[in-house]
Amino acid sequence: MSNQLTQLLGQWHPLKDTTEWVLGTVYKTEGPCYRKAGAMMLFNGVGQQYGLLSGGCLESDIQNHAKRVMQTSQAVTLCYDGSDEDDISFQLGIGCGGTVYIVLQLVNRENNYLHLDKVWDSLKDRSGGFYHQKIPNDTQSEPLKRTQNWFESNSAEERQGATAGIQGSWFVTDIKPEPHLLIVGGGLDARPVVSIAKELGWMVTLCDPRPANARSEVFCGAATIIRTLDKNLTTYCVDQRVDAVVIMTHNVSMDAQAVALMAGVERLKYLALLGPNERKIKILEAVNVRESDLPATLSGPAGFDIGGELPESIALSILAECHQALFKPGDV
């Protein structure tokens, strides 16, 4: 179970009418904080929690406030000041020293589930959008209004001028689907790449035309396994909004073919190839492709140099580099 919003809503949606639910959202932070504005968490009436709003030190106290929201049907805002020795967060052992502002809201049929069902549908379609939440005016409470929250998908014309953050009495979250990683090559060393990416909550697709590789019983973390390496893979990457690709077939011809196919996927943010730089040059020459023809810088050898030799360490280095490219593109 990861803390990606897609996974949280996937747990909530089939059980949304079986018990009480409360949505918790970090809407503002000051100073160093474990989670940033936009982090969400779900609490239910049987004591279950999905997600994190801190490093784990505040969740039990937030759960108690969530119970009050269930009882009163009123939204509540909370403030945890990690720098104040008299504040409950300091007593709970919050170590970051920052201040976290959280809003808790009841989620039920009467308030249209705060439109979380629309957020869920959008994430399943891998489209995303902007989620608007009304923040009470003070740290007490205010009655929960049926029209408090609303969601605009990427297809809405109004999204063009929308931005995330606090806007008056509203907090707007930029809802994005989790990264979609394509791994070309289903050998033994691809296993930890799939496993770690799955643990991160990413969507993983595996491609390998060789019958002995990429077996579903071995790569159970892969959402999709593709058995052809042709132009249909380019179409798949475009249609399914693939964000990152790691090519690791250990076959020069297949690697070269995969690199050429990725030239047609404009939205890629990360493209990596196993092997030394000399091999990368050889592969590019084999398909007459220049690095400038590719949608992203071809990382080869793939991953950060962390001194890894075993598949697990190499997978860690690759996914760390991939994570940086996806979430801190300015540093790549």
N, C-alpha and C positions, 0 to 999 in steps of 0.2 A: 504494500500500500504506500504510494508516494503522496507528496503534498501538493501535486499539481491540481489546479482547480478542476480539470476534467475528471480526475479520479475522485475528488471529493463529491462533486455533483453526481457522479456515477453511483456512488454509495447512497446518496440521499434520494435520488429520483424514484427508484422503485419502492421506497419506504416512506415517501413524503406524507402519506395520509395515515400511517399506522401509529404515529406518536407525535409529540410536540417537537418542533425544531426551532433553533435560534441560529441566525447568521451573525457571526462576529467579523468585523472588518477594522483593520488598522487604517485610520483616515489621516493621521498626521504623526510625525515623529520629530523629535528635537535631539540633536547629539547622536552619539553612536547607539544603534539599536539592532537587534538580531534580525527582525523583520522590518520591512519598509512599508510605506503607505501603499495600500492596495492588497496587502495580504489578507486572506479570508480563512475562516474556520467555521465548522458546523458543530453544534451541540444538539443532542436529542434528549427526549424525556426519560430514556432508560439509562442515562449516564454515559453514553458513548460520545467520543470526540473524534473529529476528522480534521486533520490539518494542524497548523501551529501558528500562533500569533506572537510567540516569543521563542526563546530557546528551550522552553519546557518549564520554566520557573513560575509563570503566571497562569497557566491554563487551569489549574485547580481552583484558583480564586475566581477566574472568569467564569468557570462552570457554575459557581454559586450564584453569580449575578445573572447568568443565563436562566437559572431556575426561577428567579424572580420575574424575569421577562415573560416566561411561560405562564406564571401565575397571574400577572397583571395585564398582559398584552400591551405593555408600554415599552417603547424603545428607550434604551439607557446608554449614556456615554460614560466611559471610564477613563481615568488618567492615572498612569503609573509613572512616577518620577523616581528613576533609579539613583539620582544624586541626592535625594532628600532622606536623611536617616529616619525621619518620622513617617515617611510614606510606606504604605504596605508593600510596594514593590521592593524597597530596600530591605525590608524585613524578610521578604520571601527569597532574598538572595540573588536578585537580578544583577548580573555582573557587567552589563554593558555600560551602565552609568547614564544612559539616555532617558528621554521621556517619550512614552507611547500613549497615543490617544486612540481609543477603541469605541466603536458603536455596536450595540447589540440590538437585533431586531427579530421579532417573531416571524416565522415563516409558516403560513398555512393557506388553505384554500380561500378563506375570507379576504385575505390581502393579496390574492392572485400569486401566492408563493413568492412575493417580491420580484416577480418576473425571472426568478432563477431558472424556471423551466425553459424560458427563451434563451437564457445564457447557455444552458446545457445543450439545447438544439444547435445553437451557433457553433459551439465548440466541437460537437460531433461532426458538423459539416466543415470544420477547420476554417471558419471564416472570421469569427471574432466580432468585436464591436466595442461600444462604450456603455458601461453600466453606471447609472446615476443613482446615488443614494442620498436621501434627505438626512441631514445631521441635526439632531435636536439643538436648541439654542443654548442650553446650559448643561451642567453635569447632573441634573436631576433626572427628569423624564418628561416625555410628552406622549399623548395618545398616538397610537399607531394608525396612520391613515391608509386607506385601501390603495391610494394612488401614490404612495411615497416613493417607491423605486420604479425605474423604467430602464429599458434597454434599447439601444439602437444598433442594428447590425451594420456590417460593412457596406451593405447595399443601400443603406439609407443616404439620401442626398445630404441630410443635415450633418453627417459625419465629417464632411469635408472641412468644416471649421471647428470641429470639436477637439478638445485637448483634455488630457488627464490632469487630476489634481483638484484642489478645493476651489469651487466657483460659487461664491456667496455662501448660502446655507446648504449647498450640494457638494458631494464628493464624487468625482468621476473617475472610474477605473478603466484603463485600457485593457480590454479582455483579449488575450491572444491564445491561440491553441498551443499546446506543448510542441516542442520541436519534432520534426519528422526526419528521422535518420535512415538513409539507405546504405546498406553494406553490400558491396558487390564482392562475392567470395564467401563461401560457407565452409571453410576448413576449420581445423581445430582452434587456430588462434582467433577466429571470429567469435568463438563462444563467450569469452569474457567481455568483448565489445558489446555484444547483444545484452548480456546479463547486466552490465553496469548501466547501459543506456536505459534498460527497462527499469532498473532501480531508481533512476533519475525521473522516471515517469514519462519518458519520451516515447513516441510512436516509432517502432522499428520495422523496416522492411528489409528482407534478405533476398538477394538475387544470386543464383548460381545455376547454370544449365546442366552441370555435371550430376548425374543421378546419385553418386556416392556422397555428395556433399549437401549441406544445407538440409539435413533431414529434420522433419517437423518434430520428431520425438526428442531430438537433441536441442533444437532451437525453439523451445516452447515460448520464449520471450518475444519472438518475432510475430507481429500482427499479421504479416503477409509474407509468403515465400513465392518468388517469381522464378520460373524455370526457363525463361528465354532471355537472351542477351542480344536484343535487336532494337530497331527504332521504336518499338512499342514501349520500351523502357523509358525513353525520352518523354513520350506521351504520358506515361504513368506518373513520372516525376512532376510534370506540369499540372496534371489534373488533380493529383493528390497532395500538391503543395509541399514537395520534399524540400527541406531546408539545408541538409548537409549530406555529403556522400563520402564514404570511405571505400576505396578500391583496394582489395587485398586478395586477389585470386591466386597470386604467386605464379601466374602464367602471363608472359609478356604479351602474347597476342590478345588474350582476353582483357588484360588490363588496358591495352591500347584501344581496343574496341569500346570499352566502358568510358574511357576518357573522351573519345570522339563523340559518344552519345550524350555526354554531359554538356557539350558545347551548346546544345540547344535548350538548356534549362536555365532561363535567364535569372530566376529568383534565388539561385543557390547562394548561400552565404559561406559555405565551407566545402572544400573539395580536397581530399587527401589521397595520397598514393604511397603504399609501402615500398620500401627499398631506398637505396642511396640516390643521391642527386644524378649520378651518371645514368642510372636506370631510368629515371624520370625523363632525361633528355632523349634517351634511346626510344622511349615509348612515344613521346611527342613527335619525334622524327618519323616514326613508323606510320603514323596516321596523318602526317603533314599538318599538325595543329600547333599553333603558337600559343604560349601562355596567355597572351593578350586576347585570344579568341575565346577563352574560357570565361564563364560568369564570375568566377572567384579565383583568387590566387591558388595555384596548385601546390599544396603543401607536400613536399617530398624531400627527405623522408617524413612520413606522417608523424605528428605528435611533437611534444616538447622533449628536449633532451634531459631526461631525469636519471639517466644511467640504467634504464630498465633493460633486461634481457629476456625475461620470461613473458609469456603471452599476457598474463594479468597486468604486469607493469607496463607493457607496451600499450595495452588497451586503456589503462589509466592515463598515459601520456597523450594518446590520441584524443580521448574524450575531453581531457582538460583543455587541449588546444581548440577543439571543436566548440566547447562551451564558451571559451573566450570570444571566438569568432561570432557566435550567435548572440551573446549578451553584452559584449564589450567590443563591438566592431571597430571602434576608433583606435584600439590598442594593437590591432593585427597588422 
